[in-house]
């Protein structure tokens, strides 16, 4: 499908949920996904979209840098998730936790995935950017798989 199709898909949405792996692909400069994540984060930075992710993303992206004692990489992730324009990192509150439980029950999704989807929904996102094919079962918002645009 390509980068143009990816831009078109994003253009249908004002607010996007962003999965942890998308941040990892971007910061680590993943060869296949970097062209797409550059488009995504440029559009977010320019205000063409608002984006949201759960604080769970901070946990998930910091594991490897901490394991490898790479404080420099941890700082890049921390900056991206906490200071990036038009990107909100949201804590898990009671309402989000209850919605995550309902999503987990309905779709048999993992707890982390359910929390991410619930956070996106609670914050008004109409699409969720991921590469997790299992999430395509979720019908409450559009699941945008990066692999579909390679």
C-alpha positions in Angstrom: 0.0 0.0 0.0 2.8 2.5 0.8 3.4 5.7 2.5 0.8 7.7 0.5 -1.9 5.2 1.6 -0.6 5.5 5.2 -0.9 9.2 5.1 -4.4 8.9 3.7 -5.4 6.5 6.4 -4.1 8.8 9.1 -5.9 11.7 7.5 -9.3 10.2 8.3 -8.7 10.8 12.0 -8.1 13.7 14.3 -7.0 11.7 17.3 -4.8 8.6 17.3 -4.0 6.0 19.9 -0.3 4.9 19.6 0.9 1.5 20.7 4.3 1.1 22.5 5.9 -0.7 19.6 5.5 2.3 17.4 7.7 4.4 19.7 10.3 1.6 19.7 10.3 1.4 15.9 10.8 5.2 15.8 13.5 5.6 18.4 15.4 2.5 17.4 15.2 3.6 13.7 13.7 0.3 12.5 14.6 0.1 8.8 11.2 -1.1 7.6 9.0 1.0 9.8 10.9 4.3 10.2 9.5 5.9 7.0 6.0 5.3 8.4 6.8 6.4 11.9 8.5 9.6 10.6 5.2 10.4 8.8 3.2 9.7 11.9 5.3 11.7 14.3 5.7 14.6 11.9 2.0 14.9 11.5 1.5 14.7 15.3 4.2 17.4 15.8 2.6 19.6 13.2 -0.7 19.4 14.9 -2.5 17.5 12.1 -3.4 14.9 14.7 -3.5 14.7 18.5 -2.1 11.4 19.8 -2.5 9.5 23.1 -0.9 6.5 24.7 -1.0 4.9 28.1 1.7 5.4 30.7 2.1 1.6 30.2 4.0 2.6 27.0 6.7 4.3 29.2 7.1 1.0 31.1 7.3 -1.0 27.9 9.8 1.2 26.0 12.2 1.6 29.0 12.7 -2.1 29.7 15.5 -2.7 27.1 17.3 0.6 27.7 17.4 -0.1 31.5 18.4 -3.8 30.9 21.3 -2.6 28.7 22.1 0.3 31.0 21.5 2.7 28.1 20.4 5.9 30.0 20.9 7.9 26.7 18.3 5.7 24.9 16.0 5.8 28.0 16.2 9.6 27.9 15.2 9.6 24.2 12.1 7.5 25.0 11.2 9.6 28.0 11.4 12.8 26.0 9.3 11.4 23.2 6.6 10.1 25.4 6.5 13.0 27.9 7.4 16.1 25.9 6.4 15.6 22.3 3.9 18.2 21.0 0.3 17.0 20.7 1.0 13.6 22.4 -0.6 12.9 25.7 0.6 10.1 28.0 -2.4 9.1 30.1 -2.4 7.2 33.4 -4.7 4.3 34.0 -7.7 5.6 36.0 -10.7 3.6 37.3 -12.8 4.2 34.2 -10.0 3.2 31.9 -9.3 0.1 33.9 -13.0 -0.9 33.7 -13.1 -0.4 30.0 -9.9 -2.3 29.6 -11.5 -5.2 31.5 -14.5 -5.2 29.1 -12.2 -5.1 26.1 -10.1 -7.9 27.4 -13.2 -10.0 28.1 -14.8 -9.2 24.7 -11.8 -9.7 22.5 -9.5 -11.9 24.6 -6.8 -9.3 24.3 -3.8 -9.1 26.6 -4.1 -6.8 29.6 -1.5 -4.4 28.1 -3.3 -4.3 24.8 -6.6 -3.8 26.5 -5.2 -0.9 28.5 -3.8 0.8 25.4 -7.1 0.4 23.5 -9.1 1.6 26.5 -6.9 4.6 26.9 -7.3 5.5 23.3 -11.1 5.2 23.5 -11.4 7.1 26.7 -9.4 10.0 25.2 -11.6 10.1 22.0 -9.2 8.4 19.5 -10.9 7.0 16.4 -7.8 5.0 15.3 -5.1 3.0 17.0 -1.6 2.7 15.4 0.0 -0.6 16.0 1.5 -3.7 14.4 -0.3 -6.2 16.5 -2.6 -8.2 14.1 -4.6 -9.6 17.0 -6.0 -6.2 17.7 -7.8 -6.1 14.3 -10.6 -7.9 16.1 -11.3 -4.7 18.0 -14.2 -2.9 16.4 -14.6 0.3 18.5 -12.0 2.1 16.5 -10.0 1.6 13.4 -6.8 -0.5 13.9 -4.1 0.8 11.6 -1.4 -1.9 11.1 2.0 -0.6 10.0 2.7 -3.9 8.2 -0.3 -3.1 5.9 1.6 -0.1 4.5 5.0 -1.7 3.7 
